[in-house]
């Protein structure tokens, strides 16, 4: 049960039922909306997986570079040791430890910065696409309502001030394809930029730019966050072992 007595079909779903009794035709509408949201969430997960794979590639490159530095330092140590210089041997060992620790620390920090940058690039790219083409946002909202409004006679759409034209154009095409559905698009001062609220005979649907970006950001943090913590713990353990040597 969600806020204000609304029941959600799934924990992560934004589609909810605000009544104890649901008619069969209304249940069909709610299920269709839930499926549409699930498909959208799946696309977000796929984007997050691609971002995760790119981050893993960065980690692999960082590890290879750290290994190269360790190998070079080890070779230098062995070369000095063969000459029998005790001071050089101690200096090479100290240099090897210091360079190894510094290299691993620097590479780890660089990877963490790249990870955050990659996450922000994905979110910014989505924000740019939706921000520059608000019509695309409203077309997706209209598409999500196709099945839900199949039997509806009236659809009222509310958008933020200044976005009336984009919304009217998107929903005009939807109204033309829906036959007898009458669509009214108005501005609402309580809605933020990119938000959209749709009400029809038997339901309500809300979406928005910020809602989609927040959902994407949450997914990316869940996918990348746990791996980042594991990488940091492993790197810190390696640092401690290198200093002890």
C-alpha positions in Angstrom: 0.0 0.0 0.0 1.5 3.3 -1.1 0.9 6.9 0.0 -2.6 8.2 0.7 -4.0 4.7 0.7 -2.9 3.9 -2.9 -2.0 0.2 -3.7 0.9 -0.4 -6.1 1.2 -3.5 -8.2 4.9 -3.7 -7.7 7.2 -2.1 -5.1 9.1 -0.1 -7.7 6.0 0.7 -9.8 4.6 4.2 -10.1 1.2 2.8 -11.2 -1.2 2.5 -8.3 -4.8 1.8 -7.4 -6.6 4.1 -5.1 -9.8 2.1 -4.5 -10.5 -1.2 -2.7 -12.7 -2.5 -5.5 -11.4 -2.6 -9.1 -13.7 -3.4 -12.1 -12.4 -5.8 -14.6 -12.1 -3.2 -17.4 -10.3 -0.9 -15.0 -7.9 -3.7 -13.9 -7.0 -4.3 -17.6 -6.1 -0.6 -17.9 -4.0 -0.6 -14.8 -2.1 -3.8 -15.9 -1.4 -2.3 -19.3 0.1 0.8 -17.6 2.2 -1.3 -15.3 3.5 -3.3 -18.3 4.4 -0.1 -20.1 6.3 1.1 -17.0 8.1 -2.3 -16.7 9.2 -2.1 -20.3 10.5 1.4 -19.7 12.4 0.2 -16.6 13.9 -2.7 -18.6 15.3 -0.2 -21.1 16.9 1.7 -18.3 18.5 -1.5 -16.9 19.9 -2.2 -20.4 21.4 1.3 -20.5 22.9 0.8 -17.1 24.4 -2.5 -18.1 26.1 -0.9 -21.0 27.5 1.8 -18.7 28.7 -0.9 -16.3 30.5 -2.7 -19.1 32.3 0.5 -20.1 33.3 1.1 -16.5 34.7 -2.5 -16.2 36.8 -1.8 -19.3 38.3 1.2 -17.6 39.1 -0.9 -14.5 40.8 -3.6 -16.7 43.0 -0.9 -18.4 43.9 0.5 -15.0 44.9 -2.9 -13.6 47.1 -3.6 -16.7 48.9 -0.2 -16.3 49.5 -0.9 -12.6 50.9 -4.3 -13.4 53.2 -2.7 -16.0 54.5 -0.3 -13.4 55.0 -3.1 -10.8 56.9 -5.2 -13.4 59.2 -2.3 -14.3 59.9 -1.5 -10.7 60.6 -5.2 -10.0 63.0 -5.5 -12.9 64.8 -2.4 -11.6 65.1 -4.0 -8.2 66.4 -7.3 -9.6 69.0 -5.4 -11.7 70.3 -3.5 -8.7 70.3 -6.6 -6.5 72.5 -8.5 -9.0 75.1 -5.8 -8.7 75.3 -6.5 -5.0 74.7 -2.9 -3.8 72.9 -3.1 -0.5 71.9 0.5 -0.5 70.6 0.2 -4.1 68.7 -3.0 -3.1 67.0 -1.2 -0.2 66.3 1.8 -2.4 64.8 -0.3 -5.1 62.6 -2.2 -2.7 61.4 1.1 -1.2 60.9 2.6 -4.7 59.0 -0.5 -5.8 56.7 -0.3 -2.8 56.1 3.4 -3.2 55.4 3.3 -6.9 53.1 0.3 -6.6 51.1 1.9 -3.8 51.0 5.3 -5.6 50.1 3.7 -9.0 47.3 1.6 -7.5 46.0 4.6 -5.6 46.1 6.9 -8.6 44.5 4.3 -10.9 41.8 3.6 -8.4 41.0 7.3 -8.0 41.0 7.8 -11.7 38.6 4.9 -12.2 36.3 6.3 -9.5 36.3 9.7 -11.3 35.7 8.0 -14.6 32.8 6.0 -13.2 31.1 9.1 -11.8 31.8 10.9 -15.0 30.3 8.1 -17.1 27.2 7.9 -14.9 26.7 11.7 -15.2 27.3 11.5 -19.0 24.5 8.9 -19.3 22.1 11.0 -17.2 23.1 14.2 -19.0 22.6 12.6 -22.4 19.1 11.5 -21.5 18.3 14.9 -20.0 19.6 16.6 -23.2 17.5 14.4 -25.5 14.4 14.9 -23.5 15.0 18.5 -22.7 15.7 19.5 -26.3 12.7 17.6 -27.7 9.9 17.9 -25.2 7.6 16.6 -28.0 9.3 13.2 -27.6 8.5 13.1 -23.9 4.8 13.8 -24.6 4.7 11.3 -27.5 6.0 8.6 -25.2 3.3 9.5 -22.7 0.6 9.3 -25.4 2.0 6.0 -26.5 1.8 4.6 -23.0 -1.9 5.6 -22.9 -2.9 3.9 -26.2 -4.3 0.8 -24.6 -5.5 2.4 -21.4 -7.7 5.0 -23.3 -9.0 2.5 -25.9 -12.5 2.7 -24.4 -12.3 6.2 -23.1 -14.3 9.2 -24.4 -12.4 12.0 -22.9 -8.8 12.7 -22.0 -7.5 15.8 -20.1 -3.8 16.5 -20.2 -2.1 19.0 -18.0 1.5 20.3 -18.6 3.8 22.9 -17.2 3.5 26.6 -18.4 5.3 27.2 -21.7 5.0 23.6 -22.9 1.4 23.7 -24.2 2.4 23.8 -27.9 4.6 20.7 -27.7 2.0 18.7 -25.8 -0.8 19.8 -28.1 1.1 18.6 -31.2 1.9 15.2 -29.6 -1.6 14.5 -28.3 -3.3 15.8 -31.4 -1.7 13.0 -33.4 -2.8 10.6 -30.6 -6.4 11.9 -30.7 -6.5 11.5 -34.5 -5.5 7.9 -34.2 -7.9 7.2 -31.4 -11.1 7.9 -33.3 -13.7 9.5 -31.1 -11.5 10.3 -28.2 -11.8 14.0 -27.2 -8.4 15.4 -25.9 -8.0 18.7 -24.0 -4.5 20.0 -23.3 -4.1 22.8 -20.7 -1.4 24.4 -18.7 -1.1 23.8 -14.9 1.0 26.2 -12.8 1.6 23.5 -10.1 3.5 21.2 -12.6 7.3 21.6 -13.1 8.9 21.7 -16.5 8.7 18.3 -18.2 5.9 17.0 -16.0 2.7 15.7 -17.5 -0.6 14.6 -15.8 -3.3 12.7 -17.8 -6.8 12.0 -16.6 -9.5 10.1 -18.5 -12.8 8.4 -17.7 -11.4 5.7 -15.4 -7.8 6.5 -14.6 -4.9 8.9 -14.0 -1.3 8.7 -15.4 1.6 10.9 -14.3 5.1 11.1 -15.9 7.8 13.7 -16.2 11.4 14.4 -17.2 12.7 14.5 -13.6 10.9 11.3 -12.7 12.6 9.4 -15.6 16.0 10.9 -14.9 15.7 10.0 -11.2 14.8 6.5 -12.1 17.7 6.2 -14.4 20.1 7.6 -11.8 18.9 5.1 -9.2 19.4 2.2 -11.6 22.9 3.3 -12.5 23.9 3.8 -8.8 22.5 0.3 -8.0 24.4 -1.3 -10.8 27.7 0.5 -10.4 27.7 1.3 -6.7 28.2 -2.2 -5.3 31.0 -2.9 -7.7 32.7 0.4 -6.9 32.7 -0.4 -3.2 34.2 -3.9 -3.8 36.9 -2.4 -6.0 37.8 0.2 -3.4 38.0 -2.5 -0.6 40.3 -4.7 -2.7 42.5 -1.8 -3.7 42.9 -0.7 0.0 43.8 -4.2 1.0 46.4 -4.3 -1.8 47.8 -1.0 -0.7 48.3 -2.2 2.9 50.1 -5.4 1.8 52.4 -3.4 -0.5 53.4 -1.1 2.3 54.1 -4.0 4.7 56.5 -5.7 2.3 
